[in-house]
């Protein structure tokens, strides 16, 4: 069976969430958070996750503004994508992540996850949501 693992990334100023798909590329699972403000260190750790899981593709959340324009955070995600592409030699895609952090907070509210635990999981959960949305779209499950 061909490995179709995909790595998902929710890039943030201080914390970057990481998720990975199962080998068939069907389901996303959160795997951790990178705690760093240095983009070089984030790139290095994303490359290590990609190698460790044998991910053939990396999907980075693109925080496009609600009105569809690109702001500073979107430009930062594009810069990260370029650096990760260069560091890994893998296919790296930007994926519209509008509302994923809000959805992650909603899920954490519904599961009554509070305080320090919430802070530690919200970025990983956001990466998992970004990746699952991407995988679903790739399978055609979210056709309009």
C-alpha positions in Angstrom: 0.0 0.0 0.0 1.3 3.4 -1.0 2.1 5.8 1.9 -0.2 8.9 1.5 0.7 10.5 4.8 0.2 14.2 5.0 1.5 16.6 7.7 -0.7 19.5 8.8 0.7 22.7 10.3 -1.1 25.5 12.1 1.7 28.2 12.3 1.6 30.7 15.1 3.9 33.3 16.5 4.7 31.3 19.7 3.2 27.9 19.1 2.8 25.8 16.0 0.4 22.9 16.0 1.2 19.7 14.1 -1.1 16.9 12.9 -0.5 13.9 10.6 -2.8 11.7 8.6 -2.9 8.0 8.7 -1.0 6.2 6.0 -4.0 6.1 3.7 -4.5 9.9 3.9 -8.0 9.4 5.3 -7.9 10.7 8.9 -6.0 13.4 10.7 -4.6 13.2 14.2 -2.9 15.9 16.3 0.7 14.9 17.2 2.1 17.9 19.0 3.0 21.5 19.3 6.3 23.3 18.5 7.0 26.0 21.1 9.2 28.5 19.4 9.2 32.1 18.1 12.2 31.4 15.7 11.0 30.5 12.2 14.3 28.6 11.6 13.6 26.4 14.6 10.0 25.8 13.5 11.2 24.8 10.0 13.7 22.4 11.5 11.1 20.7 13.7 8.5 20.5 10.9 11.1 18.8 8.7 11.9 16.4 11.6 8.1 15.6 11.9 7.8 15.1 8.2 10.8 12.7 8.1 9.7 10.9 11.2 6.2 10.2 9.8 7.3 9.8 6.2 4.9 12.5 5.1 5.0 13.0 1.3 3.1 16.3 1.5 2.9 19.2 4.0 -0.2 21.4 4.3 0.3 24.7 6.1 -2.8 26.7 7.2 -3.1 30.0 5.4 -4.8 32.6 7.7 -6.6 34.6 5.0 -8.6 37.5 6.2 -12.4 36.9 6.4 -12.8 39.3 3.4 -10.5 37.1 1.3 -7.4 39.4 1.5 -4.0 38.4 2.6 -2.5 40.1 5.6 0.8 39.8 7.5 -0.1 36.4 9.0 -0.8 35.0 5.5 2.5 36.4 4.3 4.3 34.7 7.2 2.6 31.4 6.4 3.8 31.7 2.7 7.3 32.4 3.9 7.2 29.4 6.2 5.9 27.3 3.3 8.9 28.4 1.1 11.4 27.6 3.9 9.8 24.2 4.6 9.8 23.3 0.9 13.5 24.2 0.7 14.4 22.3 3.9 12.4 19.1 3.1 12.2 18.8 -0.7 8.6 17.8 -0.2 5.4 19.2 -1.7 4.2 22.0 0.5 0.7 23.6 0.1 -1.0 26.5 1.7 -4.6 25.8 2.7 -7.3 28.3 3.7 -7.7 28.0 7.4 -10.3 30.6 8.1 -12.3 29.9 11.2 -10.3 26.8 12.2 -9.0 28.3 15.5 -12.5 29.5 16.3 -13.8 25.9 15.7 -11.0 24.5 17.8 -12.0 26.8 20.7 -15.7 25.8 20.2 -14.7 22.1 20.5 -12.6 22.8 23.6 -15.6 24.7 25.1 -17.9 21.8 24.4 -15.4 19.3 26.0 -14.9 21.7 29.0 -11.2 21.9 28.4 -9.9 24.9 30.3 -6.8 26.7 31.5 -3.3 25.5 30.8 -4.5 22.2 29.2 -6.5 24.3 26.7 -3.5 26.5 25.8 -1.5 23.3 25.2 -3.9 21.6 22.8 -5.6 24.4 20.9 -2.9 24.7 18.2 -2.6 20.9 17.8 -6.4 20.7 17.4 -6.4 23.6 14.9 -3.7 21.7 12.9 -5.8 18.6 13.0 -8.9 20.5 11.7 -6.9 22.1 8.9 -5.5 18.8 7.8 -8.8 17.0 8.1 -10.6 19.7 6.0 -7.8 19.4 3.4 -8.0 15.5 3.3 -11.8 15.7 3.0 -11.6 18.2 0.1 -9.0 16.0 -1.6 -11.4 13.0 -1.4 -14.2 15.1 -2.7 -16.3 14.8 0.4 -16.9 18.5 0.6 -18.2 19.2 -2.9 -20.5 22.2 -3.0 
